[in-house]
Amino acid sequence: MTEVFVRVAIDQPVPTLFDYRFGLPAQPAVGQLVQVPFGRREVVGLICEVTSTSDVPADKLRDISALCDSLAPLTADWIALASFAADYYQCGIGEVAMPALPQAFRDSSRWNRLLAIEPRYRLLSAGRESLHENLPLRATALRRLADALVAEPSLALSDARALHPKASAAFKDWLELGWIELAPEEKVFVQEVAPSPLPTLSDEQRDAVDQIASATAFAPFLLHGVTGSGKTEVYLHALATILAAKPDAQALVLVPEINLTPQFEAALHARFSALAETSIVTMHSGLAEGERARNWLAAHTGSARIVLGTRLAILASMPHLAAIIVDEEHDPAYKQQEGLRYSARDLAIYRAKQIDIPVVLGSATPSLESWWQAEQGRYTRLTLTRRAVADAVLPSVRLIDLEEERRRGRASVEGLSGPLIAALKTRLERGEQSLVFLNRRGYAPILSCDACGWVAGCPRCSTYAVLHKPERALCCHHCGWESRIPKSCPDCGNIDIAPMGHGTQRVEETLAAVVPNARVLRIDADSTRRKGSAQALFSDVHAGEVDILVGTQMIAKGHDFRRVTLVGVLNADTALFSHDFRASERLFAQLTQVSGRAGRAGLPGEVMIQTRYARHALYQALMRQDYVGFANSTLDERRDARLPPFVYQAMLCAEGRTLEAALKFLGEAAEMFVSLPGAGHVMVYDAVPLTIVKVFNVHRAQLLLESGSRAALQTALCAWQPVLRTLRGVLRWNVEVDPLDV
């Protein structure tokens, strides 16, 4: 009998597959999960090849321990996607494939429980006649369970337990009495979708929908629409048409942040109400482990028609994927910054091309990389120039020149200028809502002593500790270190230590004092730590229970605040002087997005931006609502400076116990790079410390590589990996392709 061998991908930082002897009775297939011995452990891996030979000596081969044959294999397209991501982002296929699966499927002891067919029960005619009559009048939970059996063709045990914790025992009794029976196993069925004719689309929206829905092969679209122009409505109409065309078609919708999923999910359920509840599922890191596993399985089996998720959903197994939508495609959150450092937006483009389907990138402020692709004709640009609501117009943008205010002797109150405070009071009198945006959480970024110059810092990081007044603590936003606020200066004993600068907590406190009777609500990472708290706070805003909303970038994008007519922006100038060449692009996008929260329901909107540089070209373009002009001028600057998208970059980061060790590692790596294939077409810059050098007592440095040829850069990086593994002296190192933070 011919021996069978399998090559398995395991979540290890090596680019190789591992050979095993397959001695189980079942027939292995590519895409199946297996349990294998690895060192002294048993781990779960993915079969990537089945072969009759192996180059590994027979005495070193080990046997497969278990096979998950009750789960349909992952498709060849999915494995090809994982393989591409591994090659492009310079890591092993196991580092892509295994983390893309829910944690529950990476534990072989849970396979049977996850994939077991859940029992369902249905009511018999005898039970319909006798069940309610024989239940005690005060048995509320039992009666609720009986009502569900009457209303539903069949009831799953998990749903029954949600109605009554002892449903299993009750069902056992009712089975013996002949009132219910086990329902036969139901086959997964796909419900048809009918395109919804409402609401009426504008001519621009209709044209966008028609072009997207008529695409029969790979077609990348850049949907550039001003804030409030109805991009979501274009998505929904296009999805309805695409899903109606094929009864088993699936669609993937990506959003940049978890807190944007509830309102998007509600819109999908409202529009596709004919679909079963399980036909629309979400995937993001905030889900409980079991829920994420169930949702992934629904997508993998095809019973989920629409998957809504954050960046990790781009690697979801969807065998009948027919369309991908990436909302707010410019958002940096689509780039993973730990582990596999991938761009979900870029993988969406590749995945659509791989399986020949349309992909839509939507944004009011597209990334310059996407804009350049559209300028070159590689993406089809669809434009929405007007707001979707009748009589709604883009808000006017007004710059409050803080230098001019100072010259005229108009003092600000804790960072809030007089004109902004007056505007907030006017909106309160009208019964309208206002939004104050400051992308800095905490009470103040610095606590210092005027007498000796002491500044509170984190003992584990090269950064200041942020003052959090409600918690009465100093906190590091990088490593999580916390300490009580000192009563006096630790260096000189001066008791007159004071906060410098402003965070959202301080602005919230100030607004409560300067705008009396206003209901002020703060939304940031501190106020939304508990699960579901963000959704509850946003619901309060939508319900009109808030007069002034204060927040960070969490409130800047995607939310449809119907009553907000004023947006105030604080402390935006710091981004103008960043060392990062993408800082101006991000600032323009951020300010455009937060400005778009005003005037969405037909009421006139106004945006007031406090700045000391009112004549800066970025602010002038923002006042004109001129993204096109800003994008084209910034691209000209990037072309002259030879920066992306006109060149391709990669970055080697090293972390060591000392900065010297990290820099030495990078220096040695650079010396060995120059002799590699393709290195002659790559520019290697000097190794430098990161902006925040030390985090959690680990020192960090970076080495930037740049090339006008993506192929040459990839060739050199691939040859560099084995060399880097021979170097010692640092705790960790990683190669990041297409870095966003340089």
QUILINKA-V59252 format. One record per pair of residues at least 6 apart in sequence whose ideal C-beta (glycine too) atoms are under 6 Angstrom apart, sorted by the first residue. I is the first residue (numbers start at 1). J is the second residue. If there is no record, write none. Layout:
I,J
I,J
//
This chain:
2,52
4,22
5,19
5,21
5,51
5,54
6,20
6,22
6,28
6,47
6,50
7,17
7,19
7,48
7,49
8,18
8,20
8,36
8,45
8,47
9,17
9,45
9,46
9,48
9,93
9,94
9,97
10,18
10,43
10,45
10,94
11,94
11,98
12,94
14,92
15,92
17,48
19,54
19,56
20,36
20,62
20,64
21,61
21,63
22,28
22,64
23,63
24,67
26,67
26,69
28,47
28,50
29,73
30,47
31,73
31,74
32,47
32,73
33,44
33,68
34,45
34,47
34,64
34,67
35,42
35,44
35,65
35,66
35,108
36,45
36,64
37,62
42,65
44,106
44,108
46,97
66,108
68,111
70,115
71,115
74,317
75,319
77,355
78,317
81,351
82,93
82,96
82,97
83,93
85,96
85,342
86,92
86,93
86,96
89,342
89,737
90,717
90,735
91,340
95,340
96,340
100,315
102,292
102,293
102,296
103,289
104,110
104,114
104,289
104,293
114,293
117,185
118,156
118,157
119,157
119,182
120,154
120,156
120,183
121,155
121,171
121,180
122,154
122,183
123,149
123,180
124,181
126,178
126,179
127,179
127,180
131,146
131,179
132,146
135,142
135,143
141,164
144,163
145,163
145,164
145,167
148,155
148,163
149,155
154,183
160,167
161,167
174,180
188,301
188,303
190,247
190,248
191,275
192,247
193,240
193,243
193,244
195,240
195,241
195,244
196,240
196,271
204,384
205,230
205,234
208,234
208,382
209,234
209,237
209,238
212,221
212,238
212,358
212,360
213,238
213,241
215,358
217,356
218,352
218,353
218,356
219,358
220,359
220,379
221,360
221,380
221,382
222,361
222,366
222,370
222,374
222,379
222,381
223,231
223,360
223,362
223,382
224,366
224,383
225,231
225,384
226,364
227,364
227,596
228,387
228,596
228,600
229,384
229,387
229,388
230,388
231,362
235,325
236,271
239,251
242,322
242,323
243,249
243,305
248,302
248,320
249,320
249,322
250,305
250,318
250,320
250,321
251,306
251,323
252,307
252,324
253,308
253,325
254,326
255,264
255,327
256,328
256,331
256,333
256,334
257,333
258,284
258,286
259,534
260,558
261,282
261,308
262,535
264,308
265,308
268,280
268,306
278,298
279,304
279,305
280,306
281,295
281,298
281,304
281,307
282,308
282,309
283,295
283,309
283,313
283,316
284,309
284,310
298,304
299,307
299,316
299,318
300,317
302,319
302,320
307,313
307,316
311,334
311,344
314,344
314,347
314,348
322,357
323,357
323,358
324,348
324,352
324,359
325,360
326,345
326,348
326,361
327,362
328,363
328,557
329,345
329,361
329,363
330,363
330,365
330,366
330,367
330,589
332,740
334,343
334,344
334,345
335,343
335,740
336,342
341,736
348,359
349,359
352,359
361,370
364,592
365,589
365,592
365,627
368,585
368,635
369,645
371,631
372,645
373,379
374,381
389,602
391,602
392,602
394,625
395,595
395,598
395,599
395,605
395,606
395,607
396,606
397,607
397,622
397,623
398,608
399,609
399,611
399,614
399,619
400,417
400,419
400,608
400,610
401,614
402,610
402,612
403,612
405,417
410,418
413,514
414,510
415,502
415,570
417,610
420,568
420,608
421,514
423,566
424,434
424,515
425,515
427,434
427,566
428,518
428,547
432,565
433,563
433,564
434,548
434,566
435,549
435,564
435,567
435,597
436,550
436,568
437,569
437,594
438,504
438,507
438,570
438,571
439,552
439,553
440,503
441,503
441,504
441,524
441,525
441,526
441,552
442,466
442,468
442,503
442,505
443,467
443,468
443,469
443,503
443,505
443,506
444,467
444,499
444,501
444,503
444,506
445,466
445,501
446,455
446,464
446,500
446,501
447,456
447,467
447,499
448,455
448,500
449,489
449,494
449,497
451,492
451,494
452,491
452,492
454,489
454,491
456,465
456,474
457,464
457,465
458,465
458,476
458,481
460,479
460,481
460,696
460,697
461,476
461,478
461,479
461,694
461,695
462,692
462,693
462,694
463,478
463,692
465,474
465,476
466,475
466,477
467,499
468,475
469,505
472,485
473,482
474,483
475,482
478,695
479,695
479,696
488,495
489,497
504,522
504,524
504,550
507,550
508,520
508,522
508,550
511,520
511,548
512,520
518,547
518,548
519,546
519,547
520,548
521,546
521,549
522,550
523,537
523,551
523,554
523,555
524,551
524,552
528,534
540,546
541,549
544,563
556,593
556,594
557,593
561,597
562,601
564,597
564,598
565,598
565,599
565,603
565,605
566,606
567,594
567,595
567,597
567,598
567,607
568,608
569,609
570,610
573,611
573,612
573,613
575,583
575,587
581,643
584,618
588,618
588,630
591,622
595,607
598,605
598,607
599,605
621,629
621,630
639,646
647,706
647,708
648,707
648,710
648,713
649,706
650,705
650,717
650,737
651,702
651,704
651,736
651,739
652,703
652,735
653,702
653,734
654,662
654,665
654,666
654,701
654,730
654,733
655,698
655,700
655,731
655,732
656,662
656,699
656,730
656,731
658,699
659,689
659,699
661,729
661,730
662,699
662,701
662,730
663,687
663,701
665,727
665,729
665,730
666,687
666,701
666,703
667,687
668,727
669,724
670,684
670,703
672,723
673,679
673,684
673,720
676,716
676,719
676,720
677,715
677,719
678,712
678,715
678,716
679,716
681,707
681,709
681,712
682,705
682,707
682,713
682,716
683,706
684,705
685,704
687,701
687,703
689,701
690,700
690,702
693,699
707,713
//
